[in-house]
């Protein structure tokens, strides 16, 4: 066997990057939970100073800071011996209410990796691993990962891109959010359109409980509530807008769910479908973003789909063509792309 040394060295370089990244994810979650990023955003600090700000142990903090600096998530001034966050680092790591907050994504991946034994067994026997079977950190991390993007784009860009939907919401519409999780998307819409009524559905009872508490905290329970129900049998009819955010590809029977959505829409109703950014061809998804989504899909999306009847397992990189096929098979006559971000593609489907 002839080994190409240059290619081997390239592979080893990838290994070093990935090996470091695998462990580094845990350090981001630690920094997030302990408020280390937020504390460092207040000003440069030595390990002792940051430990004092956060009530943590100096030696742990020193090692954590070194790991962050080596990864480019924290900056270091060797002259003063202090670490600091650049404006860009603080924007992405210390502002949970901003449009880009990275620690939530690491929380998702760390939680997913915890259940590797369940997924490994599913590989062997062909069964699935349901969303509800994962570590609870996954549910919180998912909301924290997706909410900033929704907050930045949903009301400002995605709703206006839909044909006639913004006017309906302003006048007073009935809206269903299917697969709502902790209700971040539902609550954002309810706060933006106070004359409309909103209901979020999810099969996962603990998530519905969290969403209900969040709606109460926001003071919108008079027009926004949540209910445990699966995507293909949720109650109600005559909805002016049904939305499903980053969830259709997870379902065992996305065609059945889309058909039920079609049946529950008003005659001139709209389906807002938000899915992970993906191209139709595998070779076009072999990118850093595709890598992240394929990894998450292997651990989370495909296992959940295979845990449900039909088990179509679209995966997180389904692509527009397959999503269009799901919508048209379900009875939708019109399907178009209306917006996109670096992480999502937004579609509109009409009866």
Secondary structure, 3 states (H helix, E strand, C coil): CCCCHHHHHHHHHHHHHHHHHHHHHHHHHHHHHHCHHHHHCCCCECHHHHHHHHCCCHHHHHHHHHHHHHHCCCEEECCCCEEECCHHHHHHHCCCCCCCCCHHHHHHHHHHHHCHHHHHHHHHHCCCCCHHHCCCHHHHHHHHHHHHHHHHHHHHHHHHHCCCHHHHHHHCCEEEEECCCCCHHHHHHHHHCCCCEEEEEECCHHHHHHHHHHHHHHCCCCCEEEEECCCCCCCCCCEEEEEEECCHHHCCCHHHHHHHHHHHEEEEEEEEEEEECCCCCHHHHCCHHHHHHHHHHHHHHHHHHHCCCCCCCCCCCCCHHHHHHHHHHCCCCEEEEEEECCCEEEEEEEC
